[in-house]
């Protein structure tokens, strides 16, 4: 709504106000602003107004001004009502967006949002600390896993070496077993032969005894007798042969006993080796179990790290969303503040126009003069506000 006010009155029937001039006052509702170009009042002889010569056309002008003043008053009331509605909406908006614990702090509109952002930042810091702890734990687990891996490789090399030794001992044991079986067969054969020799020896002794004891025949013929020394020499030679044979058999039996001892020692060594193999297998199984546990821990740590990374990204997104919402809220508040300032400026300028229009009303001279002086002060203040470079 454009309002235009001119100080020029009707040509012939207008009143003459000495030394007074009112410039253009126009304004627009809805934030367009009101501009007062200039307003000056000068009255000679102490600002006395010459109110003589008021005509009928001047009364019509005053009636027109009164009608326009009523329109302005209605507009002021509507603007005040709109201002009150806007203030109510702002208050409701702040009450809905602010926590109940900080509703008393009306000046700090984003206090609740700042608290939430602070909580999220604390959570993010705590999550970052936990993430750093998990990273350290992962590094420790990796170092421990590397140590176990080195130990496992060392134990694996020892196991392979022991298995190679066991394979060689098994082959040696098989060879010794075959040799032992052959020796047992030979010993059994020698025992059977010894028994046969003993039986033959006994039979020979019995035969000789029978031969020696049974020679009682007396022959008349003087036949030459056998040489007893030759017979004894033959018997001695025979028994020496048998004794040598028995001695060789005993030596063979003694050697087989030594071989049996070696077989027993080898068997004990084999048993000890089997025990060591069982112990190494048990150690290997325990190392495999530990390695599997370390792999499981690493997988769990990786999953935990991924989950916390997702949570951290979610928190970061929430913080960014809240910051964006806070920026929009601040922009809206700035717009509403600017709108409120414009409405207040409109209200002030409308009051100025009301003051100017009141000056045209007929009344006592003193009242009119005081009204003009008050309007002059308001106008000078507004002009100084519009032109900050000028001194008021």
Number of C-alpha atoms within 10 A of each C-alpha: 9 10 13 9 13 11 11 10 13 11 7 8 13 17 17 14 15 15 14 15 15 16 14 16 22 19 19 13 17 12 16 13 14 20 16 18 13 14 17 13 14 14 13 10 7 8 15 16 19 14 12 9 12 14 12 11 15 17 14 11 15 17 13 12 17 17 12 15 18 13 12 17 15 12 15 19 13 12 18 15 12 13 16 12 12 15 14 12 12 14 13 12 12 16 16 11 16 20 15 10 8 14 17 11 12 13 8 13 19 19 17 18 17 15 12 14 18 13 12 16 15 12 14 17 13 12 16 15 12 14 17 13 12 16 15 12 15 19 13 12 17 16 12 14 18 12 12 17 14 12 13 17 12 12 16 14 12 13 16 12 12 16 14 12 13 17 12 12 17 13 12 13 18 12 12 18 13 12 14 18 12 12 19 15 12 15 16 13 12 17 15 12 13 17 12 12 15 14 12 12 15 12 12 13 13 12 12 13 11 11 11 10 9 9 8 8 6 7 7 6 6 7 7 6 6 8 8 9 9 10 11 11 11 12 15 12 12 13 13 12 12 16 12 12 14 16 12 12 17 15 12 16 19 12 13 17 13 12 16 16 12 14 17 12 12 16 15 12 13 16 12 12 17 13 12 13 16 12 12 17 13 12 14 16 12 12 17 14 12 14 17 12 13 17 15 12 16 18 13 13 17 15 12 14 18 12 12 16 15 12 14 18 13 12 17 15 12 14 17 13 12 16 15 12 13 15 12 12 15 14 12 12 14 12 12 15 12 13 16 16 13 18 22 16 15 23 19 16 22 21 17 20 20 18 19 21 18 18 19 16 14 13 9 8 13 11 12 18 16 12 18 19 15 16 24 18 13 18 22 17 14 19 19 14 13 13 11 10 8 9 10 12
